[in-house]
Amino acid sequence: MGYGDIMRVETSGASNLTAGADRLTGGVQASEKMANHDLACMRTYKTTIGKVASKRDVDPALIAAIASRESRGGAAISGNNGWCPRRIGFGLMQVDKDAHTPIGAWNSVEHVDQATGIL
């Protein structure tokens, strides 16, 4: 794997603010619970993420982790045409429209490729 080997990333887990959205206390256990909750949604994008991961030589788990954190695997934005509530971030991986012009549908290979390229 060229970039983004998620198994080498050390983290303190979700902050109290982030975890609080799920009525959890921050930390690694909160992150694990939140990721587990998002897993069913993330499976929907396995092929999309796999294509981009292969093209970009990035661990697919890293892409999935970002999508889980940014949009809860799409669950937090699917009813809003891919936009966050403030309409700044777009798509599964929340490309910031003030810094970039979003490409593709919110859950498309094009979007995931753009967001991964921004990394």
ZATORVEX-16177 format. One record per residue: residue in three letters; x, y, z of N, C-alpha, C in turn. Coordinates in steps of 0.001 Angstrom, whole numbers, plus 500000, padded with zeros to 6 digits. Example, Ala and Ser with C-alpha at 12.3 -4.5 7.8 and 13.67 -1.06 7.14 Angstrom:
<pts>
ALA513190494310507800512300495500507800513200496700507800
SER512850497750507080513670498940507140512900500030507870
</pts>
This chain:
<pts>
MET500853498829500000500000500000500000500894501227500000
GLY500655502120499080501493503292498927501278504366499975
TYR500043504800500142499738505893501056498609505487501989
GLY498586506081503151497446505955504033497217504584504627
ASP498256503942505143498084502652505805497419502897507151
ILE496135502652507207495341502972508394495777502185509623
MET496425501073509425496869500269510559498043500924511290
ARG498630501945510701499755502642511335499345503970511970
VAL498086504301511893497609505570512430497306505425513915
GLU497887506312514711497569506336516133496561507457516357
THR495564507182517160494528508179517408494049508110518845
SER493526509221519295492933509272520635491433509020520564
GLY490919508839519368489494508562519196488678509825519027
ALA487377509643519011486449510754518813486521511734519979
SER486346513001519654486270514009520711484938513866521443
ASN484835514493522591483569514473523319482450515107522495
LEU482769516163521759481767516828520928481257515900519832
THR482179515253519127481797514327518056481024513145518609
ALA481541512537519651480895511362520243479548511712520863
GLY479432512943521345478194513377521976476989513311521058
ALA477206513428519751476102513322518790475438511952518858
ASP476189510952519302475655509592519468475451509253520945
ARG475444510284521785475290510113523236476385509224523831
LEU477598509437523349478752508696523844479756509676524427
THR480666509158525235481792509933525735482955509703524784
GLY483735510734524522484827510643523568485832509550523868
GLY486627509223522858487679508233523000487619507178521916
VAL488552506251521990488664505194520984487417504318520961
GLN486892503967522130485690503121522155484515503809521470
ALA484390505111521646483320505851520970483514505789519461
SER484752505979519010485040505887517574484666504520517027
GLU485011503482517766484695502118517325483190501903517241
LYS482442502394518224480981502248518206480369503025517042
MET480867504221516797480339505035515705480649504390514356
ALA481857503889514193482232503219512944481395501968512730
ASN481158501221513786480329500021513683478906500384513257
HIS478397501480513790477065501961513415477011502321511928
ASP478098502887511400478151503330510004478452502199509025
LEU478832501043509522479312499951508676478321499538507594
ALA477054499411507921476065498997506920476008499994505767
CYS476029501280506084476042502303505030477317502208504202
MET478438502008504857479720501973504160479815500796503200
ARG479166499692503529479194498529502629478596498870501268
THR477657499792501236477043500234499987478093500791499026
TYR479135501375499566480148502059498755481441501269498607
LYS481407499999498932482617499170498883483250499173497491
THR482452498997496453482991498966495089483547500328494695
THR482809501381494991483252502742494675484578503041495361
ILE484646502773496648485865503030497415487009502166496905
GLY486722500918496581487754500015496066488366500505494768
LYS487533501020493866488041501547492587488988502718492818
VAL488574503633493668489398504811493931490667504429494690
ALA490547503550495657491712503113496434492763502488495529
SER492304501672494596493224501028493665493892502062492761
LYS493104502970492225493636504003491331494647504899492042
ARG494334505279493266495149506251494005496200505615494908
ASP496198504279494986497126503551495849496998504002497306
VAL495750504042497763495419504435499133494640503294499769
ASP494904503018501020494187501974501741492687502289501721
PRO491849501369501228490408501631501196489825501888502584
ALA490443501345503611489960501588504974490104503057505359
LEU491120503726504843491296505148505126490186505958504469
ILE489879505642503223488792506337502522487471506098503252
ALA487219504859503620485983504525504337485920505238505684
ALA487036505326506371487065505998507675486708507473507535
ILE487224508106506502486918509521506281485443509695505931
ALA484923508838505067483501508915504709482612508659505918
SER483021507746506772482267507463507994482245508692508891
ARG483375509291509076483473510464509956482765511677509364
GLU482971511922508088482450513143507475480947513133507241
SER480392511982506865478960511958506513478205510795507127
ARG478872510098508062478275508904508675477907507893507595
GLY478796507759506621478591506808505535477467507225504603
GLY477212508523504527476152509058503680474842509271504407
ALA474663508647505551473390508738506281473053510169506696
ALA474052510963507010473813512325507490473478513304506374
ILE473677512900505118473509513849504008472616513347502885
SER472228512085502918471495511499501783470164512193501519
GLY469514512713502535468241513396502339468391514851501943
ASN469622515309501818469903516709501503470712516825500214
ASN470508515870499303471231515834498024472744515882498192
GLY473238515336499295474675515234499507475316516407500215
TRP474528517407500561475078518590501223474947518483502733
CYS475938519016503434475812519126504886474759520197505174
PRO474255520271506391473191521236506687473524522689506336
ARG474766523094506468475140524483506147475486524672504671
ARG475415523596503885475671523612502442477088524094502089
ILE478042523710502889479446524009502598480149522742502139
GLY479958521652502869480555520368502514479611519562501644
PHE480179518885500633479375518103499697479897516679499599
GLY478995515751499620479303514375499289479709513503500456
LEU479880512254500114480239511221501072481444511624501916
MET482405512285501282483632512679501976483691514178502262
GLN482595514901501998482443516311502331483535517216501761
VAL483541517350500438484428518296499766483919519708500074
ASP484793520571500547484446521945500914484295522783499646
LYS483073523282499403482807524029498169483512525380498145
ASP483918525895499291484629527168499310486077527023498846
ALA486609525816498935487991525568498522488088524795497210
HIS487024524073496844487042523204495664485675523232494988
THR485646522929493713484382522757492999484042521280493042
PRO482980520902493768482633519479493860482379518860492488
ILE482828517626492328482699516883491073481831515658491310
GLY480920515387490385480120514168490425478984514215491424
ALA478211513139491423477140512982492404477756512759493782
TRP476995513018494819477528512973496180478094511616496573
ASN477649510551495910478091509197496267478785508491495103
SER479318509252494180479903508689492956481399508414493074
VAL481892507615492135483333507375492027484052508706491812
GLU483470509579490990484102510872490703484285511686491982
HIS483255511704492812483351512451494072484417511853494994
VAL484365510550495178485321509894496076486742510065495544
ASP486907510014494224488222510227493627488708511654493883
GLN487824512628493692488207514011493949488623514196495408
ALA487791513718496315488069513894497742489358513191498157
THR489591512013497619490818511278497936492026512009497373
GLY491877512588496200492954513378495611493291514610496438
ILE492287515183497072492503516353497921493333515993499147
LEU493199514746499593493981514315500759495449514573500530
</pts>
